[in-house]
Amino acid sequence: MGIPKVLSLMFHGVVDEIPDYATFSGSRTCLLRQTDFESTIRWCVRRHRILRLSELEDFLTSSSTETAVLLTFDDGLASAVDSAAPVLAAYGVSAAVFLTTQWTQLGRTPAIFLLERE
């Protein structure tokens, strides 16, 4: 029996250009340029099966020996819909988006969402 492998890629935000205020510690950022995101998705599609979150359990319990990719977005930034979704649709794949719902009860804006303000 083979051992299936899953490469999980987690993204936060996809933008046309990374603004200076979204860069910290020199060159680190949680944002990815849309052109780089598209290159990443193209590379994944050419080499691996892209799983939907609903397929993950079945894949992991299968006898497959292939490596699959699971695409996820943390924090529910608008760019997951505005910038990433069109790229995903163009390649016929999807991603899971995890929303940060606890913040709605705290009455504060999480720092990650401040990146979306102009």
C-alpha positions as CSV (number, residue, x, y, z in Angstrom):
1,M,0.0,0.0,0.0
2,G,1.4,3.4,-1.0
3,I,1.5,6.4,1.2
4,P,-0.3,9.5,-0.3
5,K,1.5,12.8,0.2
6,V,-0.1,16.2,0.5
7,L,1.7,19.5,0.0
8,S,-0.4,22.2,1.7
9,L,0.2,25.7,0.5
10,M,-1.2,28.4,2.7
11,F,-1.6,32.0,1.4
12,H,-2.8,35.2,3.1
13,G,-3.2,37.8,0.4
14,V,-2.7,38.2,-3.4
15,V,-2.1,41.7,-4.7
16,D,-1.0,43.4,-7.9
17,E,2.0,45.0,-6.1
18,I,3.1,44.7,-2.5
19,P,2.8,48.1,-0.8
20,D,5.7,49.3,1.4
21,Y,3.5,49.3,4.5
22,A,2.9,45.5,4.1
23,T,6.6,44.7,4.2
24,F,8.2,44.0,7.6
25,S,11.6,42.8,8.8
26,G,13.3,44.0,5.7
27,S,11.6,42.0,3.0
28,R,9.1,39.7,4.6
29,T,5.4,40.0,3.8
30,C,2.3,37.9,4.0
31,L,1.2,39.0,0.6
32,L,2.1,37.5,-2.8
33,R,2.1,39.3,-6.1
34,Q,-0.7,38.0,-8.4
35,T,1.9,37.2,-11.1
36,D,3.8,35.1,-8.6
37,F,0.6,33.5,-7.4
38,E,-0.3,32.5,-10.9
39,S,3.2,31.0,-11.5
40,T,2.8,29.0,-8.3
41,I,-0.6,27.7,-9.4
42,R,0.6,26.9,-12.9
43,W,3.5,24.9,-11.5
44,C,1.2,23.0,-9.1
45,V,-1.3,22.2,-11.8
46,R,1.4,20.9,-14.2
47,R,3.0,18.6,-11.6
48,H,0.3,17.6,-9.1
49,R,-3.3,16.9,-8.5
50,I,-5.0,19.8,-6.7
51,L,-7.3,18.6,-4.0
52,R,-10.5,20.2,-2.8
53,L,-10.7,20.3,1.0
54,S,-13.6,17.8,0.8
55,E,-11.4,15.3,-1.0
56,L,-8.6,15.4,1.6
57,E,-9.7,12.6,3.9
58,D,-10.4,10.2,1.1
59,F,-7.1,11.0,-0.5
60,L,-5.1,10.4,2.7
61,T,-6.8,7.1,3.3
62,S,-6.3,5.9,-0.3
63,S,-3.5,3.7,-1.6
64,S,-2.3,6.5,-3.9
65,T,1.4,7.1,-4.0
66,E,1.1,10.5,-5.8
67,T,1.7,13.9,-4.2
68,A,-1.3,16.2,-4.2
69,V,-1.6,19.9,-3.3
70,L,-4.1,21.5,-1.0
71,L,-4.5,25.3,-1.5
72,T,-5.6,27.4,1.5
73,F,-6.1,31.0,2.4
74,D,-6.0,32.2,6.0
75,D,-7.8,35.2,7.5
76,G,-10.4,35.7,4.8
77,L,-8.8,38.7,3.2
78,A,-10.8,40.2,0.3
79,S,-8.0,39.5,-2.1
80,A,-8.7,35.7,-1.8
81,V,-11.9,36.5,-3.8
82,D,-10.8,39.6,-5.8
83,S,-7.4,38.5,-7.0
84,A,-6.8,34.8,-6.3
85,A,-10.2,33.4,-7.3
86,P,-9.9,34.4,-11.0
87,V,-6.5,32.7,-11.2
88,L,-7.8,29.6,-9.6
89,A,-10.9,29.6,-11.9
90,A,-8.6,30.0,-15.0
91,Y,-6.8,26.8,-14.0
92,G,-9.9,24.9,-12.9
93,V,-8.9,24.5,-9.3
94,S,-10.2,25.7,-5.9
95,A,-8.9,26.7,-2.5
96,A,-10.2,26.5,1.0
97,V,-10.6,29.9,2.7
98,F,-10.5,30.0,6.5
99,L,-12.3,33.0,8.0
100,T,-11.2,34.5,11.3
101,T,-14.6,34.6,13.0
102,Q,-13.4,35.2,16.5
103,W,-12.6,38.8,15.7
104,T,-16.2,39.6,15.1
105,Q,-16.9,39.0,18.8
106,L,-14.0,41.1,20.0
107,G,-15.0,44.4,18.4
108,R,-11.5,45.1,17.1
109,T,-10.0,45.0,13.6
110,P,-7.2,42.4,13.4
111,A,-3.9,43.8,12.2
112,I,-3.9,41.6,9.1
113,F,-7.1,43.4,7.9
114,L,-5.4,46.7,8.2
115,L,-3.3,45.7,5.2
116,E,-6.4,46.1,3.0
117,R,-6.9,49.7,3.9
118,E,-5.6,52.4,1.6
